[in-house]
Every structure is written in C-alpha cells, then in structure tokens.
Amino acid sequence: MSGDAPVASPRHRYLVTGGAGFIGSHLSEALLERGHEVVALDNLSTGSAANVESLQSDGSYRLVLGSVLDTQLLDELVEECDTVLHLAAAVGVKLVVEQPLRSLVTNIRGTEHVIEAAHRYRRAVFIASSSEVYGKNTDVPLHEASDCVVGTPSKSRWGYSLSKAIDEHLAMAYSREKGLTTVIARFFNTVGPRQSPSYGMVIPRMIEQALAGDPLTVFGDGTQTRCFCHVTDVVRAVIGLLEEPRAQRDVFNIGSTEEVSINELARRVIDVTGSASQVVHIPYEQVYSSGFEDMLRRVPDTAKIKSLIGWSPTHKLDSILRSMLEHTAAG
Ligand code: NAD
C-alpha cells in the first residue's frame, strides 16, 4: 500500500503484531468480519491462544508464534502482508516497573524492526501508541499537540511513556524522511472482554476480586480518575482511521471522555457484581516502589478523530462493566 489510497480496502492481508492480545484479538476478529485476511504474530507473553481460539477455524486467519524481535521472521511476514498493524508491546505499568529492560527492548527495538521491515517492503504501518506519552500532563482534556511531561529516568515507570513516544518519533521520522505510510493512535484506557487481570489492569482485577468476595484494592487514595473505553469502540476507531486516507502521517487520541474516579469505579463494580466485598486502599509504595508517580486525571480530547471520521464511543461504563462480567462468568 502506498500513496493516499485507503489502507483497509479492498480485501487486504493484515499482519497484526500482538494479534493474540486483548485489543489485537478484537481487531483481528473485526478485520475478518470485513472479509480481510489476518496473520497474527505473537509470542504469547501477555496474550493467549485462547483469545483467538474462535478465529483459528477461519481459513483467512493464521497465528504465528514468534517475536517482533526476530528480524528474519518479521521480514518474511511483512513481505507476505499488505499492511502492518503493530500492537505488540510490553504493556501495563506493573510489568514495566517490574521488568523495565524487557519493556524497553520490546517497545523500542521491536517497533524499530517492524518499521524497518514495513519500509523495506513499502507497507503501511499502524502504530498503537498510548495516552502514557502525555506523562504527568494534567492539563486535561489532552489533545494530540499537548506536551509530554515525563518524570525522571530514575523512575522506571516513565520508561513505558518514553518508549511509546520514541515509537511515534520513529514512525514520523520514517514517514517524513523515507515516505513511510503510517497512522498513529494513542489509546487511552481500553477495556472489555478478554482483558487479563494478571498484568495490573484495574477493571479485570476488581471484577475478579468482587466475584471472589475479596476486598477490592484501590491504589493510593482512589481520587485519581480515568476514562474507560470499550474495546469494540476502539477497534471501530482504528478501522475508521485505516479506511480514511487523510488519517495517514498523523496521530489521533482514541478514548472515552466519561471520567470516573477509581473509588467510584470500585463502587460500580460492587453494584454490577452484587458483591459484598469491601474496598481497601493500598499505598502506591506497597504496590510499586517508593516514590511511584501516578496521573491524577487522564482525559482525552477526541475532537480530532471525531471531526475526521465522525467517531465517538458508544459504550457507557456500566454497560462495559456488565459485558466484562458476562465474559468472566462465561469462563
Ligand atoms: P496485550 O498485552 O493483551 O497485547 C500485547 C500483545 O503483544 C500480547 O498478546 C503479547 O503477548 C504480545 N507481545 C508482547 N511482546 C511481544 C513480542 N516481542 N513479539 C510478539 N508479540 C509480543 O495488551 P493490549 O491492551 O491488547 O495492548 C495492545 C497495544 O495497545 C499495545 O501496544 C499497548 O501498548 C497499546 N495500549 C493499550 C492500552 C489499553 O488500555 N489496553 C492503552 C494504551 C495503549
């Protein structure tokens, strides 16, 4: 794919890195539903084969077990596909704080390999970036030109933010200097069925705690707020951007603007699950390391994507919680 033609049509073969992950599996499913082919590359470090079990019987789908750090494999897969959707990453603050080196290597070197291969074969590449790039900027709502305000490199949590910012820089530099066709999206908190509770994601963890009758753990004082967007809304936004030539060589926020404090979130999880669980507050120092810095608010300005493709989220928090509960209860 080159020039300004839409990336998503007609029938395309997509390489989805991180395709067995939470967002990657939903995105793959949506692409197959639209009649495309999907090759998923995943090392199953945080994703799982169970996430894509229902896709395996589709002749247009193939899961390749391997890493974006394997340049030879990546080269072969990029060559055989039309467009690359790069979602593979070391994800989540917990993982990043506990294994900073793995996170940096996966997120920076892995992305560089993906972009280089895409450039070599003149493929368009979509980059999954993150609201983490805004760091400590509290000047909400955050719009795409807002400053990235990150803390000291002595605190490993900022490595994730910086790695995603470097990914964006790499994609933009390849685009400007070498003509790479790229679309970058900054996902804000994305939630929904299949999101694992194992890597510090707040809603799956709270639902698991509520169903087990365990206390719901809120880190810090719980007044920090977040906006949670359903994964099907996020996938619709990504595909909308892929189908819109004017989205190329640009960056877009994707997220909900329904702001909720983590204390309120815990109350809603208890309501939706009918649990008798209590809420306990745990100091950040006990969960991460001393001096851990969190963002008080993280609200996206989504005017840019709305005006370009008319996108806005359709799911409210309560319906998101219900859909995640149903998925968890279904096993
Ligand atoms: P996820 O952990 O489910 O997905 C990441 C996938 O990448 C996993 O399947 C994992 O096994 C795979 N992976 C990791 N290292 C790999 C490697 N070296 N080679 C191949 N595969 C590898 O998490 P997700 O929430 O689906 O995240 C997808 C993307 O969206 C990531 O780039 C993440 O940074 C970004 N993002 C997610 C959110 C969110 O709220 N979920 C927010 C901002 C950005």
Residues whose N, C-alpha, C, O or C-beta is under 5 A from the ligand:
A	BS01	NAD	G18 A20 G21 F22 I23 G24 L41 D42 N43 L44 S45 T46 G47 S48 G66 S67 V68 L69 H86 L87 A88 A89 A90 V91 T106 A128 S129 S130 S131 F187 F188 N189 T190
